[in-house]
């Protein structure tokens, strides 16, 4: 049964009183109170027990802001949030009026890409689609918004979404910036015309009761005003106030972290203001995304502690382990692979999957961060290797030497991967320690027990920041956030602290 109702001032006030150890802040002038940290739904999906547990734990322990989008998990994130809220309501643990739901619209990928393709074939394409890349388009036209809002409400199984955001509308400018000879003024005028059209339509959805408020999530709010892709908060505000004096534009979302400091340092607004200062002046709520995942020098840096490895590995240790793998793989390909009774295509797949040494040789030092290496190791290397090994064992009449080789190969793979992991872990552990020291040097009040708590604490202490969206896909992540929230910090202008972060090569 569809969850009726919406977040209310009374409901969120009751939720706050039920969790006295945490601080709750106003969502603009809506009367709603939200936790200082929100549950970010970017990488959560249905049928994941760890994520379900984490979400339930967060709602039970004081997190009443849930942020998702139509494209997160291809809709699975919305489904999980809707299902968990419904279960907790049925159990008497939660009321719909106590939780603030934020979702977004704009991306055309996955299911939406197939939908858009089908509509094109039927001669009724969505208007104003931005064809950005293979399998990725974007749209904020009212016709698309109407369709997507309906689908989001169905996935959430709710009557009302509390805040509905245009999701990275700057894709239009990003595409235009790639086209040689495009007139910037014409492109930006069209950009804001599309935003005006979307806002005008969203006001009708407020009147219909399907949303309460709306806004924009844009990664380019903090950019320098001279950037082609910059989204100007002041101009967006003028659009909203021009549409209606009693408009419902109440929230913006943007990145800010110890590396990407633009929202707090880039004076891209009138009267020499930063985006955060301008938002505060307008009483716009600001949700911060990517607080712990900084995009820096074309890679993602995770702002979280990394424990030192029990057994550190030098580059020579890694090279030795990789060389051993290479020798075993050469022997396998030259003498054993040809004896497996499979077709040539299957043999080629096995060859590719059991070539870990070949893949690592000369490349193992270029995987960036410890977290990135962990992703590659788990989702690519180990998955492919296990699939190939399981397939081999399913075959009949295997050479007698093969099972022995496979056992030895698995052991050698584990040793090589452990060496690479230890190499990255030690390096990332040192980097995390350095980042935390740099942040505390910029502002001693930011110091907390962990780097992640320090990074979030820096944001929560900054005037203009309303709440911080953290990916809490496992219960320990939720516990870490809650521990940090229970240590209050004064909220004030911290321009010099953020400028100090910007000036230091963290």
C-alpha positions as CSV (number, residue, x, y, z in Angstrom):
1,X,0.0,0.0,0.0
2,X,1.3,3.5,-0.9
3,X,2.8,5.4,2.0
4,X,0.6,8.4,2.6
5,X,1.6,11.8,3.9
6,X,4.8,13.8,3.8
7,X,7.5,15.2,6.1
8,X,6.0,17.8,8.5
9,X,7.3,20.3,11.0
10,X,5.5,18.5,13.8
11,X,6.7,15.1,12.7
12,X,10.4,16.1,12.4
13,X,10.2,17.9,15.8
14,X,9.0,14.7,17.4
15,X,11.8,12.8,15.7
16,X,14.3,15.3,17.1
17,X,13.0,14.9,20.6
18,X,13.4,11.1,20.3
19,X,17.1,11.6,19.6
20,X,18.4,14.2,22.0
21,X,22.1,13.4,21.6
22,X,22.1,14.8,18.0
23,X,21.6,18.3,16.6
24,X,18.9,19.0,14.0
25,X,18.8,22.0,11.7
26,X,16.1,23.8,9.8
27,X,15.6,23.0,6.1
28,X,15.4,26.6,5.0
29,X,12.1,28.1,6.1
30,X,10.1,25.0,5.5
31,X,9.7,24.2,9.2
32,X,11.2,20.8,8.6
33,X,14.1,19.7,10.9
34,X,16.8,17.4,9.4
35,X,19.8,15.6,10.9
36,X,23.1,17.2,10.3
37,X,24.1,14.2,8.2
38,X,21.9,12.5,5.6
39,X,22.0,9.0,4.3
40,X,23.4,9.2,0.8
41,X,21.8,6.6,-1.6
42,X,24.2,6.8,-4.5
43,X,25.5,3.2,-4.2
44,X,22.7,1.3,-2.5
45,X,20.3,-1.1,-4.1
46,X,17.7,-3.7,-3.4
47,X,18.5,-7.1,-2.0
48,X,21.6,-6.2,-0.2
49,X,21.4,-7.2,3.4
50,X,24.3,-5.0,4.6
51,X,22.8,-1.9,3.0
52,X,19.3,-2.6,4.3
53,X,20.8,-3.1,7.8
54,X,22.7,0.2,7.5
55,X,19.6,2.1,6.4
56,X,17.4,0.7,9.2
57,X,20.1,1.4,11.8
58,X,20.5,5.0,10.5
59,X,16.7,5.7,10.7
60,X,16.6,4.1,14.2
61,X,19.4,6.2,15.5
62,X,18.7,9.7,14.4
63,X,19.3,10.1,10.6
64,X,16.0,11.4,9.1
65,X,17.3,12.8,5.8
66,X,17.4,10.3,2.9
67,X,18.9,11.3,-0.4
68,X,18.4,9.3,-3.6
69,X,17.8,9.7,-7.3
70,X,16.1,8.0,-10.2
71,X,19.4,6.8,-11.6
72,X,20.9,5.4,-8.4
73,X,21.0,1.7,-8.8
74,X,18.8,2.2,-11.9
75,X,15.9,2.9,-9.5
76,X,17.0,0.3,-6.9
77,X,18.0,3.0,-4.4
78,X,14.6,4.5,-4.4
79,X,13.0,1.1,-4.0
80,X,15.1,0.2,-1.1
81,X,14.4,3.4,0.7
82,X,10.7,3.1,0.1
83,X,10.6,-0.5,1.3
84,X,12.6,0.2,4.5
85,X,10.5,3.3,5.4
86,X,7.3,1.2,4.8
87,X,8.6,-1.6,7.0
88,X,9.5,0.7,9.8
89,X,6.2,2.4,9.6
90,X,4.4,-0.9,9.7
91,X,6.5,-1.9,12.8
92,X,5.6,1.3,14.6
93,X,9.3,2.5,14.5
94,X,8.8,5.5,12.3
95,X,6.2,7.9,10.9
96,X,6.2,9.2,7.4
97,X,6.0,12.7,8.8
98,X,9.4,12.3,10.5
99,X,11.6,11.5,7.5
100,X,12.6,13.9,4.7
101,X,12.9,12.2,1.3
102,X,15.0,13.9,-1.4
103,X,15.2,12.5,-4.9
104,X,16.4,13.8,-8.3
105,X,15.6,13.8,-12.0
106,X,17.7,14.3,-15.1
107,X,19.7,11.3,-16.1
108,X,18.8,9.1,-19.0
109,X,20.7,5.8,-18.6
110,X,19.9,2.2,-17.9
111,X,16.1,1.7,-17.9
112,X,15.5,5.3,-18.8
113,X,17.8,5.1,-21.8
114,X,15.8,2.1,-23.1
115,X,12.6,4.0,-22.4
116,X,13.9,7.1,-24.3
117,X,15.0,4.9,-27.2
118,X,11.6,3.2,-27.4
119,X,9.9,6.6,-27.4
120,X,12.1,7.8,-30.2
121,X,11.2,4.7,-32.2
122,X,7.5,5.4,-31.6
123,X,7.9,9.0,-32.9
124,X,7.3,10.7,-29.5
125,X,10.8,11.4,-28.1
126,X,11.3,13.4,-24.9
127,X,12.0,17.0,-25.9
128,X,15.3,18.8,-25.3
129,X,17.4,15.7,-24.6
130,X,21.1,16.2,-24.2
131,X,22.9,13.4,-26.0
132,X,26.1,13.4,-23.9
133,X,27.8,10.0,-24.4
134,X,27.1,6.4,-25.4
135,X,24.3,5.1,-23.1
136,X,24.1,8.5,-21.3
137,X,21.7,11.3,-22.1
138,X,20.1,14.0,-20.0
139,X,16.9,15.9,-19.8
140,X,15.1,18.4,-17.6
141,X,12.1,19.1,-19.9
142,X,8.7,19.1,-18.1
143,X,7.5,16.1,-20.1
144,X,10.5,14.1,-18.9
145,X,10.1,15.4,-15.3
146,X,6.5,14.4,-15.2
147,X,7.3,10.9,-16.4
148,X,10.2,10.5,-14.0
149,X,8.4,11.9,-10.9
150,X,5.6,9.4,-11.5
151,X,8.1,6.5,-11.7
152,X,10.1,7.7,-8.6
153,X,6.9,7.9,-6.5
154,X,6.0,4.4,-7.7
155,X,9.4,3.1,-6.7
156,X,9.4,4.8,-3.4
157,X,5.7,3.8,-3.0
158,X,4.9,7.2,-1.6
159,X,2.4,9.9,-2.3
160,X,4.9,12.8,-1.9
161,X,8.6,13.4,-2.3
162,X,9.6,16.2,0.1
163,X,12.3,17.7,-2.1
164,X,12.8,17.1,-5.8
165,X,16.0,18.2,-7.4
166,X,17.1,18.8,-11.0
167,X,20.1,16.4,-11.1
168,X,23.3,17.9,-12.7
169,X,21.5,20.1,-15.3
170,X,25.0,21.3,-16.3
171,X,25.2,18.3,-18.6
172,X,23.8,20.7,-21.2
173,X,26.7,23.1,-20.8
174,X,29.2,20.3,-20.6
175,X,28.0,19.1,-24.0
176,X,28.0,22.6,-25.5
177,X,31.5,23.3,-24.1
178,X,32.7,20.4,-26.3
179,X,31.3,21.8,-29.5
180,X,33.8,24.0,-31.2
181,X,32.6,27.6,-31.9
182,X,29.6,27.5,-29.6
183,X,28.7,31.0,-28.4
184,X,28.8,30.9,-24.6
185,X,26.1,33.5,-24.0
186,X,23.7,31.7,-26.3
187,X,24.5,28.4,-24.5
188,X,24.1,29.9,-21.0
189,X,20.9,31.7,-22.0
190,X,19.4,28.5,-23.2
191,X,20.6,26.7,-20.1
192,X,18.8,29.0,-17.8
193,X,15.7,29.0,-20.1
194,X,15.5,25.3,-19.6
195,X,15.9,25.7,-15.8
196,X,13.1,28.3,-15.8
197,X,10.8,25.9,-17.7
198,X,11.6,23.1,-15.3
199,X,11.0,25.3,-12.2
200,X,7.7,26.6,-13.7
201,X,6.6,23.0,-14.1
202,X,7.8,21.9,-10.6
203,X,5.6,24.6,-9.1
204,X,2.6,22.8,-10.6
205,X,3.7,19.6,-9.0
206,X,3.9,21.3,-5.7
207,X,0.3,22.4,-6.2
208,X,-0.6,18.8,-7.2
209,X,0.9,17.6,-3.9
210,X,3.4,15.2,-5.5
211,X,6.3,17.3,-4.2
212,X,6.7,19.8,-1.4
213,X,9.8,21.7,-2.5
214,X,12.4,21.6,-5.3
215,X,15.9,22.7,-6.1
216,X,19.1,21.8,-8.0
217,X,21.9,19.4,-7.4
218,X,24.9,20.7,-9.5
219,X,28.5,19.9,-9.3
220,X,29.3,23.3,-11.0
221,X,27.8,25.6,-8.4
222,X,31.3,26.1,-6.8
223,X,33.2,26.6,-10.1
224,X,34.7,29.9,-11.0
225,X,32.2,32.2,-12.8
226,X,34.5,32.2,-15.8
227,X,34.0,28.5,-16.4
228,X,31.8,27.6,-19.3
229,X,29.9,25.0,-17.2
230,X,29.4,27.2,-14.1
231,X,25.9,27.2,-12.6
232,X,25.2,30.6,-11.2
233,X,23.2,30.3,-7.9
234,X,22.2,34.0,-8.0
235,X,20.8,33.7,-11.5
236,X,18.9,30.5,-10.6
237,X,17.5,32.4,-7.5
238,X,16.3,35.2,-9.8
239,X,14.5,32.7,-12.0
240,X,12.6,31.3,-9.0
241,X,11.6,34.7,-7.6
242,X,10.6,35.9,-11.1
243,X,8.3,32.8,-11.5
244,X,6.5,33.5,-8.2
245,X,7.0,35.5,-5.0
246,X,5.9,32.5,-3.0
247,X,8.0,30.0,-5.0
248,X,9.1,26.6,-3.5
249,X,12.8,26.7,-4.5
250,X,14.4,25.8,-1.2
251,X,17.4,23.6,-1.6
252,X,20.7,23.2,-3.5
253,X,23.2,20.4,-3.4
254,X,26.9,20.6,-4.3
255,X,30.3,19.1,-3.5
256,X,32.6,20.4,-0.8
257,X,35.4,18.6,0.9
258,X,39.0,19.0,2.1
259,X,40.3,18.9,-1.5
260,X,37.4,20.5,-3.4
261,X,37.0,23.7,-1.5
262,X,35.3,25.9,-4.2
263,X,31.9,26.2,-2.5
264,X,33.6,27.9,0.5
265,X,36.5,29.7,-1.3
266,X,35.5,30.6,-4.9
267,X,33.9,34.1,-4.9
268,X,31.6,33.6,-7.9
269,X,28.5,35.4,-6.6
270,X,27.5,39.1,-6.5
271,X,29.1,41.3,-3.8
272,X,32.2,39.1,-3.8
273,X,30.4,36.2,-2.1
274,X,31.0,32.5,-2.3
275,X,28.2,30.1,-3.2
276,X,27.8,29.1,0.4
277,X,27.5,32.8,1.5
278,X,25.0,33.5,-1.2
279,X,22.9,30.5,-0.3
280,X,22.9,31.5,3.4
281,X,21.8,35.1,2.5
282,X,18.9,33.7,0.6
283,X,18.1,31.2,3.3
284,X,18.5,28.3,0.9
285,X,19.3,24.9,2.4
286,X,22.6,23.4,1.2
287,X,23.3,19.7,1.1
288,X,26.9,18.7,0.6
289,X,27.7,15.7,-1.5
290,X,31.0,13.9,-1.9
291,X,32.2,14.8,1.6
292,X,34.5,11.8,1.8
293,X,35.2,11.1,-1.9
294,X,37.3,14.0,-3.3
295,X,37.9,14.2,-7.0
296,X,41.4,15.4,-7.2
297,X,44.0,15.3,-10.0
298,X,41.7,13.0,-12.1
299,X,41.3,10.4,-9.4
300,X,39.1,9.8,-6.4
301,X,40.7,10.3,-3.0
302,X,38.8,8.7,-0.1
303,X,38.9,10.8,3.0
304,X,38.8,8.0,5.5
305,X,41.4,6.3,7.7
306,X,43.3,3.4,6.2
307,X,44.9,1.0,8.7
308,X,48.6,0.2,8.2
309,X,49.1,-3.3,6.8
310,X,50.3,-6.1,9.1
311,X,52.9,-7.1,6.6
312,X,54.1,-4.2,4.5
313,X,55.3,-4.9,0.9
314,X,58.0,-3.1,-1.0
315,X,57.9,-2.6,-4.7
316,X,60.5,-5.3,-5.1
317,X,58.2,-7.7,-3.1
318,X,55.3,-7.0,-5.5
319,X,57.5,-7.4,-8.6
320,X,58.8,-10.7,-7.4
321,X,55.2,-12.0,-6.8
322,X,54.1,-10.8,-10.2
323,X,57.0,-12.4,-11.9
324,X,56.1,-15.8,-10.3
325,X,52.6,-15.4,-11.7
326,X,53.9,-14.7,-15.2
327,X,56.0,-17.8,-15.2
328,X,53.0,-19.9,-14.1
329,X,50.7,-18.3,-16.7
330,X,53.2,-18.9,-19.5
331,X,53.4,-22.6,-18.6
332,X,49.6,-22.8,-18.4
333,X,49.1,-21.2,-21.8
334,X,51.8,-23.2,-23.6
335,X,51.2,-26.7,-22.2
336,X,47.9,-27.0,-20.2
337,X,45.3,-24.7,-21.9
338,X,45.5,-26.6,-25.2
339,X,44.6,-29.8,-23.4
340,X,41.3,-28.6,-22.0
341,X,38.5,-29.9,-24.2
342,X,36.6,-26.7,-24.9
343,X,36.0,-24.6,-28.1
344,X,38.4,-21.9,-29.1
345,X,36.3,-19.0,-27.9
346,X,36.1,-20.5,-24.4
347,X,39.8,-21.1,-24.5
348,X,40.4,-17.5,-25.2
349,X,38.2,-16.4,-22.4
350,X,40.1,-18.7,-20.0
351,X,43.3,-17.3,-21.2
352,X,42.2,-13.7,-20.6
353,X,40.8,-14.5,-17.1
354,X,43.9,-16.4,-15.9
355,X,46.4,-13.7,-17.0
356,X,46.5,-11.8,-13.8
357,X,50.3,-11.6,-13.8
358,X,50.2,-10.3,-17.4
359,X,47.7,-7.6,-16.4
360,X,49.7,-6.5,-13.3
361,X,53.1,-6.5,-15.0
362,X,54.1,-2.9,-15.5
363,X,50.7,-1.6,-14.4
364,X,50.3,-2.5,-10.7
365,X,51.7,0.8,-9.6
366,X,49.2,2.8,-11.6
367,X,45.9,2.0,-10.0
368,X,45.7,5.3,-8.0
369,X,44.3,4.9,-4.6
370,X,44.0,2.0,-2.1
371,X,40.2,2.1,-2.6
372,X,40.4,2.1,-6.3
373,X,42.7,-0.9,-6.2
374,X,40.3,-2.7,-3.9
375,X,37.5,-2.2,-6.4
376,X,39.7,-3.5,-9.2
377,X,40.8,-6.5,-7.2
378,X,37.4,-7.5,-6.0
379,X,35.1,-6.7,-8.9
380,X,37.4,-7.4,-11.8
381,X,40.4,-9.6,-11.0
382,X,39.0,-12.0,-8.4
383,X,35.6,-12.3,-10.1
384,X,37.0,-13.2,-13.5
385,X,39.6,-15.6,-12.1
386,X,37.0,-17.4,-9.9
387,X,34.6,-17.7,-12.8
388,X,37.3,-19.2,-15.1
389,X,38.5,-21.6,-12.4
390,X,35.0,-22.8,-11.7
391,X,34.4,-23.3,-15.4
392,X,37.6,-25.3,-15.8
393,X,36.6,-27.7,-12.9
394,X,33.3,-28.3,-14.6
395,X,35.0,-29.8,-17.7
396,X,35.7,-33.5,-18.1
397,X,39.0,-35.3,-18.9
398,X,41.2,-32.6,-17.4
399,X,45.0,-33.1,-17.6
400,X,46.3,-34.7,-14.4
401,X,48.7,-31.8,-13.9
402,X,46.0,-29.1,-14.1
403,X,44.4,-29.4,-10.6
404,X,47.8,-29.2,-9.0
405,X,48.7,-26.2,-11.2
406,X,45.4,-24.5,-10.3
407,X,46.0,-24.9,-6.5
408,X,49.5,-23.5,-6.9
409,X,48.2,-20.7,-9.1
410,X,45.5,-19.7,-6.6
411,X,48.1,-19.5,-3.9
412,X,50.4,-17.4,-6.1
413,X,47.5,-15.1,-7.1
414,X,46.7,-14.6,-3.4
415,X,50.3,-13.8,-2.6
416,X,50.6,-11.3,-5.5
417,X,47.3,-9.6,-4.7
418,X,48.2,-9.4,-1.0
419,X,51.5,-7.8,-1.9
420,X,49.8,-5.2,-4.1
421,X,47.2,-4.5,-1.5
422,X,49.8,-4.0,1.3
423,X,51.7,-1.6,-1.0
424,X,48.7,0.6,-1.6
425,X,47.4,0.2,2.0
426,X,50.7,1.5,3.5
427,X,50.9,4.4,1.0
428,X,47.2,5.4,1.6
429,X,47.6,5.1,5.4
430,X,50.4,7.6,5.3
431,X,48.4,9.9,3.0
432,X,45.3,9.7,5.3
433,X,47.4,10.7,8.3
434,X,48.9,13.6,6.3
435,X,45.5,14.8,5.1
436,X,44.1,14.8,8.7
437,X,47.1,16.7,10.0
438,X,46.7,19.3,7.3
439,X,43.0,19.7,8.0
440,X,43.6,20.1,11.7
441,X,46.4,22.6,11.0
442,X,43.9,24.6,8.9
443,X,41.4,24.6,11.8
444,X,42.2,22.9,15.1
445,X,38.4,22.8,15.9
446,X,38.0,20.3,13.1
447,X,40.0,17.6,14.9
448,X,38.1,14.4,15.5
449,X,38.9,10.8,16.2
450,X,39.0,9.6,12.6
451,X,39.8,11.3,9.2
452,X,36.2,10.8,8.1
453,X,34.8,12.4,11.2
454,X,37.3,15.3,10.7
455,X,36.2,15.8,7.1
456,X,32.5,15.8,8.1
457,X,33.2,18.0,11.1
458,X,34.8,20.6,8.9
459,X,31.7,20.8,6.8
460,X,29.2,20.9,9.8
461,X,31.1,23.8,11.4
462,X,30.9,26.0,8.3
463,X,28.1,28.6,8.0
464,X,25.9,27.9,5.0
465,X,26.1,24.1,5.2
466,X,22.8,22.6,6.2
467,X,23.5,18.9,6.1
468,X,26.2,16.5,4.8
469,X,25.3,13.5,2.7
470,X,27.4,10.5,3.5
471,X,27.4,7.1,1.8
472,X,26.6,4.8,4.8
473,X,26.4,1.5,3.0
474,X,27.4,-0.5,6.0
475,X,26.4,-0.1,9.7
476,X,30.0,0.7,10.8
477,X,29.9,3.7,8.5
478,X,26.7,4.9,10.1
479,X,28.2,4.4,13.6
480,X,31.2,6.5,12.6
481,X,29.0,9.3,11.4
482,X,26.8,9.2,14.5
483,X,29.9,9.3,16.7
484,X,31.0,12.4,15.0
485,X,27.6,14.0,15.2
486,X,27.5,13.6,18.9
487,X,30.5,15.9,19.3
488,X,29.0,19.4,18.7
489,X,31.0,22.2,17.1
490,X,30.3,25.9,16.7
491,X,28.9,26.9,13.3
492,X,30.5,30.1,11.9
493,X,32.3,31.7,9.0
494,X,35.4,29.6,8.3
495,X,36.7,31.3,5.2
496,X,40.3,31.3,6.4
497,X,40.2,27.7,7.4
498,X,39.0,26.6,3.9
499,X,41.5,28.9,2.2
500,X,44.3,27.3,4.3
501,X,43.1,23.9,3.0
502,X,43.1,25.2,-0.6
503,X,46.6,26.6,-0.3
504,X,48.1,23.4,1.0
505,X,49.0,20.5,-1.3
506,X,47.2,17.9,0.8
